[in-house]
Amino acid sequence: MPIELIKLVPWIPLLGAVLCSICCMKPAWRKAAGPISVLSIFIPFLITCGVYNTAKNLTGAEQVQTVYQWIAVGSFEAKMAYFVDPLTLVMLFVVTGIGSLIATYAMGYMKGDRGYARFFMGVSLFIFAMTTLVMADNLVLLYLGWEGVGLCSYLLIGYYYDKPFAVAAAKKAFIVNRIGDLGFALGIFLTYMTYDTVSLSVVTEMARHAVEQGFDPSSADLWIPFLLMLGAFGKSAQIPLYVWLPDAMAGPTPVSALVHAATMVTAGVYMIARLIPVFQLSPYALPTVATIGGVTALFAGTIALCQYDLKKVFAYSTVSQLGYMFLGVGALSTFGGIFHLFTHAFFKALLFLTAGSVMHALAGQLDLRAMSGLRHKMPVTCWLMFAGCLALAGFPFTAGFFSKDTILAEAMVMGTGDHGSSLYFWLAILGLLTAFLTAFYTFRLWFRVFMGPEHFEMGDDHGHGDDDAHGDDHGHAHDSGGPHEMPWWPMNAPLAILAVGAIFAGMFFGGWMEHSIEGSTAQPQAVHAEAHVQPTAPAYKIVAVSNPTDTHAAPAADHATEAGHGGDHEAHRAHGIHVLMMWISSFIALIGIALAGYFHWLNRPLTDQIATKFAGVVEVLYNKYYVDEFYDLTIVKPLRKLGHGFYLFDQFVINGLVMTVGYLPRMAGWTVRPTQSGEIQGYGLGMVMGVAVAALLVFKWAF
């Protein structure tokens, strides 16, 4: 298949969005929107598959596929061009492959909804923005896609615009993301000022050369990564900008799976991995990324322990897993970070959609305390979610196990040894603790929902259908007298594919993923042995080992022979750490699952007793450490008061001044108006007085 066809990948979903918008015009056309959207996402997936063998071997200028000249002002140039390397292909497989499965599921989930066509228009538009983001050859085009996914996220989160909580959640997501995006925009400006270009391929090559030769970083080189990472923290929901993602569950469940689990929130991880040489120029950038990631992973994991909302448990787990990805790229394991991004897309989309099936069957019920023993009513959903829970918990040999182990092992490698950093050691410990919490809260949810005595309380949602649905059965339990299994097509069939990926993706795609990262700009750059860097800057080089998964950062050697022997020693040590971490993480996952089974299936009364005994801790975790309340008290309310003050100043000072200026001519007019009465004697008197005044002035100036 010709490589030029890859240029069509973003534009086909855009065409699908246009056609779906046309379907909004008449109720009879609504049903066509679902298939149109699915095809507009699946066709780019087929194109990516078709051009893969050619595209993965492109080098140099061949990697840039130009569509047309977009912006050219003076020396500034930004083309509508796509950069195609193995990392691009990986991200396209995730966006279009997982996206088409989620859209297929949504055809059943959204059936009969009044806004059916509007929903799929938003989904197709989102895929257009996301593919533009991951394919962009320059930072300006990437920023266009970046803002596009933010806009589509706002539209899809606020899909139920007649519900105040959904509108509030959409605005919260939009505003919080703008904070991060401001930093990202400033980073783009500074990048252009420093490199005189915004082309990703050129910037990364220049940064790679600077890292390899050991150039002293300029002040701009030190600041650019921090500005860029601010945008990544906002888009990927990291501390302190994570608060929007849990509230984003107000949108339909397929939105949660597509936008906030499989694609959009991973944009920050992708951006840092794509620009990893730029981040390597600053000695403090990647440690900061790793620290924020590790702390966020643990922080969000503790919150998930005490949440009772089905979707919010998975929402906070998403924040936590994104923290793992940042820990990976911050530890120079871009392979681990992107690998976890890839596996996470499978199992987290699966978990959100199976949660949607439970919600669908219970008429919108999401409270874990209102459901139990649903395995008999929903056996297929039960075991599909079980597969996703195993992967999320890092159960041995599932997809999540391999990718999570890679991240933790690489962090431990950087944190141990003669030149290891204690920071990375403790971050690896945080990661292990988070892995235990993840296994526990994940199976806490599964045991609560599907195990134990059968019990359920129906929700208040009677479906999304309306009078124009023409008798379409939306599938809610109200229509059938109780919870029931979802139909295989179009709902459970996509979930079965996701379940296979959640179990086997790590086992079968690890080598392919590793090879893809090595052939892309996401491969960390080796530091020259004779590098002259700032004294406080830790110099790193990539150690070549027999097992590529053991690639890691180590202090640069002084001599080639010492580097060779040191490389062999480091390779052996790294391999040992990887094996040890596999055993430790496996044990931790099994212990977490076992404890969850005991407390939330076999002995629930004991769990309630413990919760009562530690009511204060449970309340703090249930209320999410009161971070939202803190932000409301320290940011939202002061800004509202400041805004109210500006309003009063505008009303009484600015408006008062304008009214005064406008009132003075009116007063002057009222003063002279009596003289314009139309009486001849009045005009004559005015003329005489004017002549007299003129005569006095002339007399004064003359004498």
C-alpha positions in Angstrom: 0.0 0.0 0.0 1.5 3.4 -0.9 2.9 5.3 2.0 1.1 8.5 0.8 -2.2 7.0 2.0 -1.2 7.7 5.6 -1.9 11.4 4.9 -5.6 10.5 4.8 -5.6 9.0 8.3 -6.7 12.2 10.1 -9.0 13.5 7.4 -11.3 10.4 7.1 -12.6 10.8 10.7 -13.1 14.5 10.0 -15.2 13.5 7.0 -17.1 11.2 9.3 -17.8 14.0 11.7 -19.2 16.1 8.9 -21.5 13.3 7.7 -22.6 12.7 11.3 -23.5 16.3 11.6 -25.7 16.0 8.6 -27.4 13.0 10.2 -28.3 15.4 13.1 -30.7 17.2 10.7 -33.4 14.6 10.6 -34.4 12.0 13.2 -34.7 9.3 10.5 -31.0 9.8 9.6 -29.7 9.4 13.2 -29.1 5.6 13.1 -26.6 6.1 10.2 -24.3 8.2 12.4 -23.0 5.1 14.4 -21.9 3.0 11.4 -20.4 6.1 9.7 -18.4 7.0 12.8 -17.1 3.4 13.2 -16.1 3.2 9.6 -14.4 6.6 9.7 -12.2 5.3 12.6 -11.7 1.7 11.3 -10.6 2.7 7.8 -7.6 4.7 9.2 -6.7 1.6 11.2 -6.7 -0.5 8.1 -4.6 2.1 6.3 -2.1 2.1 9.2 -1.9 -1.7 8.9 -1.4 -1.5 5.2 1.4 1.0 5.2 3.1 -0.4 8.3 5.8 -2.5 6.7 6.8 0.5 4.5 6.4 3.2 7.1 8.4 1.5 9.8 11.5 1.6 7.6 11.4 5.2 6.6 14.4 7.3 7.4 15.3 11.0 7.2 13.3 13.2 4.9 11.1 10.3 3.9 9.5 10.3 7.4 8.0 13.7 6.8 4.8 13.4 4.7 3.8 17.0 3.6 0.2 17.7 2.8 0.5 21.5 2.0 2.2 24.7 3.1 0.2 25.8 6.1 1.9 28.9 7.7 4.8 30.9 6.3 5.5 34.3 7.8 9.0 35.6 7.4 11.5 33.0 8.6 8.7 31.1 10.5 7.3 28.1 8.7 4.9 25.4 9.8 3.7 22.9 7.3 0.6 20.7 7.4 3.0 17.7 7.5 3.0 14.4 9.3 6.0 12.7 10.9 5.9 9.0 10.4 8.1 6.8 12.5 7.5 3.6 14.5 6.2 5.6 17.5 3.7 7.3 15.3 2.5 3.9 14.1 2.2 2.6 17.6 0.0 5.6 18.6 -2.1 5.2 15.5 -2.8 1.6 16.3 -3.9 2.6 19.8 -6.1 5.6 18.7 -7.8 4.0 15.7 -7.8 0.3 16.8 -9.1 0.9 20.4 -11.2 3.8 19.1 -13.0 1.7 16.6 -13.8 -0.9 19.2 -15.2 1.7 21.6 -17.2 3.3 18.9 -18.7 -0.1 18.0 -19.7 -0.6 21.6 -21.2 2.9 21.7 -23.6 2.0 18.9 -25.4 -0.3 21.3 -24.9 1.8 24.5 -26.2 5.0 22.9 -29.0 3.3 21.0 -32.2 5.4 21.0 -30.5 8.5 22.5 -31.9 11.8 21.3 -28.3 13.0 20.7 -27.1 9.8 19.0 -25.8 11.5 15.9 -24.3 14.4 17.9 -22.4 12.0 20.1 -20.8 10.2 17.1 -20.0 13.5 15.5 -18.0 14.4 18.7 -16.3 11.0 18.7 -15.2 11.3 15.0 -14.0 14.8 15.6 -12.0 13.7 18.6 -10.3 11.0 16.5 -9.4 13.6 13.9 -7.8 15.8 16.6 -6.0 12.9 18.3 -4.5 11.5 15.1 -3.4 15.0 14.1 -1.7 15.3 17.5 0.3 12.0 17.2 1.2 12.5 13.5 2.2 16.2 13.7 5.7 17.0 12.4 5.8 20.4 14.1 4.8 21.7 17.5 2.2 24.1 16.1 0.3 21.3 14.4 0.7 19.2 17.5 -0.7 22.1 19.5 -3.7 22.3 17.1 -4.5 18.6 17.8 -3.7 19.1 21.5 -6.3 21.9 21.7 -8.7 19.9 19.5 -8.8 17.0 21.8 -9.4 19.4 24.7 -12.4 21.0 22.8 -13.8 17.6 21.9 -13.4 16.4 25.5 -15.3 19.5 26.7 -18.1 18.7 24.2 -18.3 15.0 25.1 -18.0 15.4 28.9 -20.9 17.9 28.7 -22.9 15.7 26.4 -25.8 15.7 28.8 -26.0 19.5 28.7 -29.3 19.5 30.5 -27.7 18.1 33.7 -25.9 20.7 35.8 -23.2 18.3 37.1 -22.2 17.4 33.5 -21.9 21.1 32.5 -19.9 21.8 35.6 -17.6 18.9 34.9 -17.0 20.0 31.3 -16.1 23.5 32.3 -13.8 22.2 35.0 -12.0 20.0 32.5 -11.7 22.8 30.0 -10.4 25.4 32.5 -7.9 23.1 34.3 -6.5 22.0 30.9 -6.1 25.6 29.9 -3.7 26.1 32.8 -1.4 23.4 31.5 -1.9 24.4 27.9 -0.6 27.9 28.7 2.7 26.4 29.8 2.8 24.2 26.7 2.2 27.3 24.5 5.0 29.2 26.2 7.2 26.1 25.8 6.5 26.2 22.0 7.4 29.9 21.8 10.7 29.3 23.7 11.5 26.3 21.6 11.2 28.4 18.4 13.3 31.2 19.9 16.0 28.6 20.9 16.0 26.3 17.8 14.7 28.7 15.2 12.2 26.0 14.1 9.1 24.2 15.4 9.7 21.0 13.4 9.7 18.0 15.8 12.2 16.1 13.6 14.6 19.0 13.5 14.3 19.9 17.2 14.8 16.4 18.4 17.8 15.9 16.1 19.4 19.1 17.3 18.7 18.2 21.0 20.0 14.7 20.4 23.2 16.0 19.0 23.6 18.4 21.9 23.1 15.6 24.4 25.5 13.3 22.6 28.2 15.9 22.4 27.7 17.0 26.0 27.0 20.7 25.2 26.4 22.9 28.2 22.6 23.6 28.4 21.5 27.2 28.0 18.9 28.7 30.3 16.3 28.1 27.6 17.3 24.5 27.5 16.6 24.3 31.2 13.2 26.0 31.0 11.7 24.4 27.9 11.1 21.0 29.4 9.4 22.4 32.5 7.0 24.5 30.3 6.3 21.5 28.1 5.7 19.2 31.1 3.2 21.6 32.6 1.1 21.0 29.5 1.6 17.2 29.9 0.6 17.3 33.5 -2.6 19.1 32.7 -3.6 16.8 29.8 -2.6 13.6 31.5 -4.1 14.5 34.9 -1.0 14.6 37.2 -0.6 16.5 40.4 -1.6 19.3 40.8 -3.8 19.4 37.7 -5.5 16.0 38.0 -8.8 17.2 39.5 -10.6 17.4 36.2 -10.4 13.7 35.2 -12.6 12.1 38.0 -15.3 14.6 37.4 -15.1 13.9 33.7 -17.0 10.7 34.3 -20.1 12.8 34.0 -20.0 12.0 30.2 -21.4 8.8 28.7 -19.3 5.7 29.6 -17.8 5.3 26.0 -16.5 8.8 26.4 -14.7 7.8 29.6 -13.2 4.8 27.8 -12.2 6.7 24.7 -11.2 10.1 25.9 -10.1 9.6 29.4 -8.6 6.1 29.4 -7.3 5.0 26.0 -6.2 8.1 24.1 -6.4 11.8 25.2 -4.9 11.5 28.7 -1.9 9.6 27.3 -1.1 12.6 25.1 1.2 14.1 27.7 3.2 10.8 28.0 3.5 10.7 24.2 4.7 14.3 24.0 7.4 13.8 26.6 8.5 10.5 25.0 8.6 12.1 21.5 10.7 15.0 22.8 12.9 12.9 25.2 16.2 14.4 23.9 14.9 17.9 24.7 14.1 16.7 28.2 17.5 15.1 28.6 19.2 18.5 28.1 17.9 19.7 31.5 19.4 17.7 34.4 16.3 18.3 36.5 13.5 17.8 34.0 13.2 14.0 33.9 13.7 13.5 37.7 10.8 16.0 38.1 8.7 14.1 35.7 9.5 10.8 37.5 8.7 12.3 40.9 5.4 13.8 39.9 4.5 10.5 38.3 5.4 8.3 41.3 3.7 10.6 43.8 0.6 10.9 41.7 0.4 7.1 41.2 0.4 6.5 45.0 -1.8 9.5 45.8 -4.6 8.5 43.4 -4.3 4.9 44.4 -5.1 5.7 48.0 -8.1 7.7 47.0 -9.5 4.8 44.9 -9.4 2.6 48.0 -12.5 4.3 49.5 -14.6 5.4 46.5 -18.0 3.8 46.0 -18.7 5.1 42.5 -18.0 2.4 40.0 -16.6 4.7 37.4 -14.7 6.9 39.8 -12.7 3.9 41.1 -11.5 3.4 37.5 -11.1 7.1 37.0 -8.6 7.4 39.9 -6.9 4.2 38.7 -6.4 6.0 35.4 -4.7 8.9 37.2 -2.6 6.3 39.1 -1.6 4.4 35.9 -0.7 7.6 34.1 1.6 8.3 37.0 3.3 5.0 36.3 3.8 6.1 32.7 5.4 9.4 33.8 7.6 7.5 36.2 8.7 5.3 33.3 9.7 8.1 30.9 11.2 10.0 33.8 13.4 7.0 34.5 14.6 7.1 30.9 12.5 4.0 30.1 10.5 5.4 27.3 9.9 1.8 26.2 8.3 1.1 29.6 6.2 4.3 29.5 4.9 3.7 26.0 4.5 0.0 26.5 2.3 0.7 29.6 0.4 3.3 27.5 -0.3 0.5 24.9 -1.4 -2.2 27.4 -3.3 0.3 29.5 -5.4 1.2 26.5 -6.7 -2.4 26.3 -7.5 -3.1 29.9 -8.7 0.3 30.9 -11.1 0.6 27.9 -12.3 -2.8 28.8 -12.9 -1.9 32.4 -14.7 1.3 31.7 -17.0 -0.4 29.1 -17.8 -3.3 31.3 -18.6 -0.8 34.1 -20.9 0.9 31.5 -22.6 -2.5 30.9 -23.3 -2.8 34.7 -24.5 0.8 34.8 -26.6 0.1 31.7 -28.2 -3.0 33.2 -28.9 -1.3 36.5 -30.5 1.8 35.0 -27.6 4.1 35.8 -26.7 2.7 39.3 -23.1 3.2 40.1 -22.9 2.8 43.9 -20.9 -0.3 44.8 -23.0 -0.6 48.0 -26.1 -1.1 46.0 -25.0 -4.1 44.0 -23.7 -7.6 44.7 -23.6 -11.1 43.2 -24.3 -10.0 39.7 -22.3 -12.9 38.2 -25.5 -14.9 37.7 -27.3 -12.0 36.0 -24.4 -10.8 33.9 -21.9 -13.8 33.5 -20.2 -12.5 30.3 -19.7 -9.0 31.7 -18.4 -10.6 35.0 -15.6 -12.5 33.3 -14.8 -9.8 30.8 -14.3 -7.3 33.7 -12.3 -10.0 35.5 -9.8 -10.1 32.6 -9.4 -6.4 32.8 -9.0 -6.4 36.6 -6.2 -9.0 36.3 -4.3 -6.8 33.9 -4.8 -3.7 35.9 -3.7 -5.5 39.1 -0.5 -6.7 37.3 -1.4 -10.4 37.7 1.5 -12.5 36.4 1.8 -12.8 32.6 -1.1 -10.4 31.8 -0.5 -7.3 29.8 -0.3 -4.9 32.7 2.2 -7.2 34.5 4.8 -6.9 31.8 4.6 -3.2 31.2 4.4 -2.3 34.9 7.3 -4.5 35.7 9.4 -2.8 33.1 8.8 0.6 34.6 9.4 -0.5 38.2 12.6 -2.4 37.3 14.1 0.5 35.3 13.4 2.8 38.2 15.1 0.4 40.6 18.1 0.0 38.2 18.5 3.8 38.3 18.1 3.9 42.0 20.7 1.2 42.9 24.3 0.5 42.1 27.5 2.5 42.7 26.1 5.6 40.9 22.4 5.1 41.6 20.1 7.9 42.7 18.2 7.4 46.0 15.4 9.4 44.4 14.7 6.6 41.8 15.1 3.9 44.5 12.3 5.5 46.6 10.2 6.1 43.6 10.4 2.4 42.7 9.3 1.6 46.3 6.4 4.0 45.9 5.6 2.1 42.7 5.6 -1.2 44.4 3.3 0.1 47.2 1.0 1.5 44.5 1.0 -1.9 42.7 -0.3 -3.5 46.0 -3.0 -0.8 46.4 -4.0 -1.2 42.7 -4.5 -5.0 43.1 -6.5 -4.5 46.3 -8.9 -1.7 45.1 -9.4 -3.3 41.7 -10.6 -6.6 43.1 -12.4 -4.8 45.9 -14.6 -3.5 43.1 -14.9 -6.8 41.3 -15.7 -8.9 44.4 -18.3 -6.3 45.5 -20.1 -6.2 42.2 -20.0 -9.9 41.1 -19.4 -12.0 44.2 -21.3 -12.5 47.4 -25.1 -12.7 47.8 -27.2 -11.4 45.0 -28.4 -7.9 45.7 -29.0 -4.9 43.5 -30.9 -1.6 43.6 -32.0 0.0 40.4 -30.9 3.5 39.5 -33.1 6.4 38.5 -32.0 6.6 34.8 -34.9 5.4 32.6 -32.7 5.5 29.5 -31.8 8.2 27.0 -34.5 7.5 24.4 -37.3 9.9 23.5 -40.4 9.9 21.4 -38.4 10.0 18.2 -36.6 6.7 19.0 -39.3 4.8 17.0 -39.5 2.0 19.6 -35.7 1.4 19.8 -34.9 -0.6 23.0 -32.1 1.2 24.8 -31.5 -1.9 26.8 -31.9 -0.5 30.4 -33.1 -2.9 33.0 -36.3 -1.0 33.5 -37.5 -2.4 30.2 -36.9 -6.1 31.2 -37.6 -6.2 35.0 -34.0 -6.6 36.2 -30.3 -6.6 35.2 -29.5 -8.7 32.3 -26.5 -9.4 30.0 -25.6 -7.1 27.1 -26.1 -8.3 23.5 -23.0 -9.7 21.8 -23.3 -7.3 18.9 -22.5 -4.5 19.1 -21.5 -4.5 22.8 -19.9 -7.7 24.1 -18.0 -8.6 20.9 -15.7 -5.5 21.1 -15.2 -6.2 24.8 -14.0 -9.8 24.0 -11.3 -8.4 21.7 -10.2 -5.9 24.4 -10.1 -8.8 26.9 -7.8 -10.8 24.7 -5.5 -7.8 24.4 -5.7 -7.2 28.2 -4.4 -10.7 28.8 -2.0 -11.3 25.9 -0.8 -7.9 24.6 2.1 -7.7 26.9 3.2 -11.2 26.1 3.1 -10.9 22.3 3.7 -7.2 21.6 6.6 -6.5 24.0 9.4 -7.2 21.5 7.6 -5.3 18.8 7.0 -2.3 21.1 10.7 -2.3 22.1 11.8 -2.4 18.5 9.4 0.5 17.7 10.8 2.7 20.4 14.4 2.0 19.4 13.6 3.2 15.9 11.9 6.4 16.9 12.8 9.8 18.4 11.6 8.4 21.8 14.8 6.4 22.2 16.8 8.2 24.9 20.1 9.6 23.6 23.5 8.4 24.9 25.7 11.0 26.5 29.2 11.3 25.2 31.8 9.9 27.6 33.8 13.2 27.4 30.7 15.3 27.9 31.4 18.7 29.5 28.3 19.4 31.4 27.5 21.5 34.3 28.9 20.2 37.6 25.5 19.7 39.1 24.1 17.9 36.1 24.2 14.0 36.2 25.7 12.6 33.0 23.9 9.6 31.7 24.6 7.2 28.9 22.5 4.3 27.5 24.2 1.0 28.3 23.8 -1.6 25.5 22.9 -5.0 27.0 22.0 -8.4 25.6 18.4 -8.0 26.6 17.1 -4.7 25.1 14.4 -4.5 27.9 17.3 -4.0 30.3 18.4 -0.7 28.6 18.8 1.9 31.3 20.6 5.0 32.3 23.9 4.7 34.0 26.7 7.2 34.8 29.0 7.7 31.9 32.3 5.9 32.1 35.6 7.8 31.8 37.4 5.3 29.5 36.2 3.0 26.8 37.6 -0.2 28.4 36.1 0.7 31.7 32.8 1.4 30.0 32.9 -2.0 28.3 33.5 -3.9 31.5 31.1 -1.6 33.4 28.5 -2.2 30.7 28.7 -5.9 31.1 28.4 -5.6 34.9 25.5 -3.2 34.6 23.7 -5.4 32.1 24.1 -8.4 34.5 22.9 -6.3 37.4 19.9 -4.9 35.5 18.9 -8.4 34.4 18.9 -9.5 38.0 16.8 -6.6 39.1 14.3 -7.3 36.3 13.9 -10.9 37.4 13.7 -9.9 41.1 11.1 -7.3 40.3 9.0 -9.8 38.4 8.9 -12.0 41.5 8.2 -9.2 43.9 5.4 -7.6 41.8 3.8 -11.0 41.2 3.8 -11.6 45.0 2.4 -8.2 45.7 -0.4 -8.6 43.1 -1.4 -12.0 44.5 -1.5 -10.7 48.1 -3.6 -7.7 47.1 -6.1 -9.8 45.3 -6.3 -12.3 48.2 -6.8 -9.6 50.7 -9.5 -8.0 48.6 -11.3 -11.4 48.3 -11.2 -11.9 52.0 -12.4 -8.5 53.1 -14.9 -7.8 50.2 -16.3 -11.2 49.5 -15.7 -13.7 52.3 -15.9 -11.4 55.4 -17.6 -8.1 54.5 -18.8 -7.5 58.1 -15.2 -7.4 59.2 -14.5 -4.8 56.5 -17.3 -2.6 57.8 -16.0 -2.9 61.4 -12.5 -1.8 60.3 -14.0 1.1 58.3 -15.9 2.2 61.4 -12.8 2.0 63.5 -10.8 4.1 61.1 -13.7 6.3 60.1 -11.5 9.4 60.1 -9.1 8.0 57.5 -11.9 6.6 55.4 -13.6 10.0 55.4 -10.5 11.7 54.3 -9.9 9.2 51.5 -13.6 9.2 50.5 -13.5 13.0 50.2 -10.3 12.8 48.1 -8.1 14.5 50.7 -10.4 17.6 50.3 -8.2 18.8 47.5 -11.3 20.1 45.6 -12.4 22.0 48.7 -8.9 23.4 49.1 -8.8 24.6 45.5 -12.3 26.1 46.0 -11.2 27.9 49.1 -7.8 29.2 47.9 -8.4 29.7 44.2 -12.0 29.6 43.1 -13.6 31.8 45.8 -10.8 34.4 45.9 -11.0 34.7 42.1 -14.8 35.1 42.3 -14.4 37.8 45.0 -11.7 39.5 42.8 -14.0 39.2 39.8 -16.9 40.7 41.9 -14.6 43.5 42.9 -13.7 44.2 39.3 -17.4 44.1 38.4 -18.2 46.7 41.1 -15.2 48.9 39.9 -16.4 48.6 36.4 -20.0 49.5 37.3 -19.3 52.4 39.6 -15.9 53.8 38.5 -15.5 53.0 34.9 -19.2 53.3 34.0 -19.5 56.3 36.3 -16.6 58.1 34.6 -18.1 57.4 31.1 -21.5 58.6 32.2 -20.0 61.7 33.7 -18.1 62.5 30.5 -21.3 61.9 28.5 -23.3 64.0 31.0 -21.2 67.2 30.7 -22.1 68.0 27.1 -25.7 67.3 28.0 -25.4 69.9 30.8 -23.9 72.4 28.5 -26.7 71.8 26.1 -29.3 72.3 28.8 -27.5 75.6 29.7 -27.6 77.1 26.3 -31.0 75.7 25.2 -33.0 78.7 26.6 -31.1 81.0 24.3 -32.4 79.0 21.3 -36.1 79.9 21.8 -36.7 81.3 18.3 -37.4 84.9 19.6 -35.7 87.7 17.6 -35.0 89.9 20.6 -33.1 87.0 22.2 -30.9 86.5 19.2 -30.3 90.2 19.0 -29.3 90.4 22.7 -26.9 87.5 22.1 -25.3 89.3 19.2 -24.8 92.5 21.1 -23.3 90.6 24.0 -21.0 88.7 21.7 -19.8 92.0 20.0 -19.2 93.5 23.4 -17.1 90.6 24.6 -15.1 90.7 21.3 -14.5 94.4 21.7 -13.3 94.0 25.3 -10.8 91.3 24.2 -9.5 93.4 21.4 -9.2 96.5 23.7 -7.3 94.4 26.2 -4.8 93.0 23.7 -4.4 96.4 22.0 -3.6 98.4 25.1 
